[in-house]
Amino acid sequence: SLPAGLAILVRATSPDVPPTGSEFMLAMMLLPQLLLPLVALLYASGIIEDEQEEQTITYLLVRPLPKWAIYVVKLLATMTTTVVLTAIFTTLTFAAVYVGAEVEGWGVRLLKTAGIHCLAVTAYCCLFGLVSLLTKRALVVGVVYIAVIEGLLANLPFGIRLITVIYYARTIAYRTLSYVVAT
């Protein structure tokens, strides 16, 4: 709800800011750059780690189920939860930016942006789910990944940004959405 709160604050204090500019900064920069990876990290890092801490993984492993099926079902539950949360909070952000503004066509932009965000959070869940399988310190590794790879290297004009999720989310957004702010 941070982007929605910031949108309300901006609209209340600076009514001359174009809604498209607020949308770009909040829905296309803050959400996918910072909040989506953190949400995915918090949910996906617990896929296996929570079961180990609560010592319930033993009960899952003695069942006649393949180990990969347990992981896939838990990953699908994580992705479903994060996708629903992403769609809700993207909608809240757009509502805070556009409700009461004299702008048409923002509903289509909302659907496209929510779709892009849902794709990004799904990729982040898969990535951080893998990290949780490979290390016991998934939260620490995830925060370092978000800060260094997604935060720093994705914003530099080098080829290394091709390994980041945010690069592809931005590319899809660039090809499907137009940001022309008329002043």
Solvent accessible surface area in square Angstrom, and as a share of the most:
residue,aa,sasa,rsa
1,S,89,0.57
2,L,95,0.47
3,P,2,0.01
4,A,12,0.09
5,G,39,0.37
6,L,62,0.31
7,A,0,0.00
8,I,105,0.53
9,L,104,0.52
10,V,49,0.28
11,R,87,0.32
12,A,82,0.63
13,T,93,0.54
14,S,41,0.26
15,P,114,0.72
16,D,123,0.64
17,V,59,0.34
18,P,44,0.28
19,P,34,0.21
20,T,25,0.15
21,G,21,0.20
22,S,11,0.07
23,E,1,0.01
24,F,79,0.33
25,M,112,0.50
26,L,16,0.08
27,A,0,0.00
28,M,11,0.05
29,M,66,0.29
30,L,39,0.19
31,L,8,0.04
32,P,3,0.02
33,Q,32,0.14
34,L,74,0.37
35,L,36,0.18
36,L,5,0.03
37,P,0,0.00
38,L,58,0.29
39,V,46,0.27
40,A,0,0.00
41,L,1,0.01
42,L,120,0.60
43,Y,94,0.36
44,A,0,0.00
45,S,5,0.03
46,G,13,0.13
47,I,4,0.02
48,I,22,0.11
49,E,39,0.18
50,D,71,0.37
51,E,30,0.13
52,Q,86,0.38
53,E,125,0.56
54,E,120,0.54
55,Q,140,0.62
56,T,47,0.27
57,I,38,0.19
58,T,80,0.47
59,Y,147,0.56
60,L,55,0.27
61,L,83,0.41
62,V,110,0.63
63,R,148,0.54
64,P,135,0.85
65,L,98,0.49
66,P,62,0.39
67,K,146,0.62
68,W,175,0.62
69,A,22,0.17
70,I,18,0.09
71,Y,37,0.14
72,V,59,0.34
73,V,99,0.57
74,K,51,0.22
75,L,22,0.11
76,L,92,0.46
77,A,58,0.45
78,T,14,0.08
79,M,31,0.14
80,T,86,0.50
81,T,56,0.32
82,T,0,0.00
83,V,43,0.25
84,V,79,0.45
85,L,51,0.26
86,T,7,0.04
87,A,36,0.28
88,I,84,0.43
89,F,70,0.29
90,T,0,0.00
91,T,61,0.35
92,L,81,0.40
93,T,2,0.01
94,F,1,0.00
95,A,34,0.26
96,A,14,0.11
97,V,1,0.00
98,Y,2,0.01
99,V,90,0.52
100,G,70,0.68
101,A,29,0.22
102,E,172,0.77
103,V,50,0.29
104,E,165,0.74
105,G,48,0.46
106,W,64,0.23
107,G,36,0.34
108,V,90,0.51
109,R,40,0.14
110,L,23,0.12
111,L,133,0.66
112,K,85,0.36
113,T,0,0.00
114,A,14,0.11
115,G,34,0.33
116,I,8,0.04
117,H,1,0.00
118,C,24,0.14
119,L,108,0.54
120,A,4,0.03
121,V,0,0.00
122,T,41,0.24
123,A,41,0.32
124,Y,1,0.00
125,C,0,0.00
126,C,56,0.33
127,L,53,0.27
128,F,0,0.00
129,G,0,0.00
130,L,89,0.44
131,V,24,0.14
132,S,9,0.06
133,L,89,0.44
134,L,136,0.68
135,T,44,0.26
136,K,156,0.66
137,R,169,0.62
138,A,1,0.01
139,L,76,0.38
140,V,90,0.52
141,V,65,0.37
142,G,0,0.00
143,V,78,0.45
144,V,83,0.48
145,Y,40,0.15
146,I,9,0.05
147,A,62,0.48
148,V,67,0.39
149,I,36,0.18
150,E,1,0.00
151,G,28,0.27
152,L,98,0.49
153,L,38,0.19
154,A,3,0.02
155,N,76,0.39
156,L,59,0.30
157,P,105,0.66
158,F,124,0.52
159,G,55,0.52
160,I,73,0.37
161,R,83,0.30
162,L,88,0.44
163,I,108,0.55
164,T,2,0.01
165,V,25,0.14
166,I,1,0.01
167,Y,54,0.21
168,Y,107,0.41
169,A,7,0.06
170,R,69,0.25
171,T,34,0.20
172,I,67,0.34
173,A,6,0.05
174,Y,182,0.69
175,R,189,0.69
176,T,62,0.36
177,L,12,0.06
178,S,76,0.49
179,Y,62,0.23
180,V,126,0.72
181,V,61,0.35
182,A,94,0.73
183,T,166,0.97
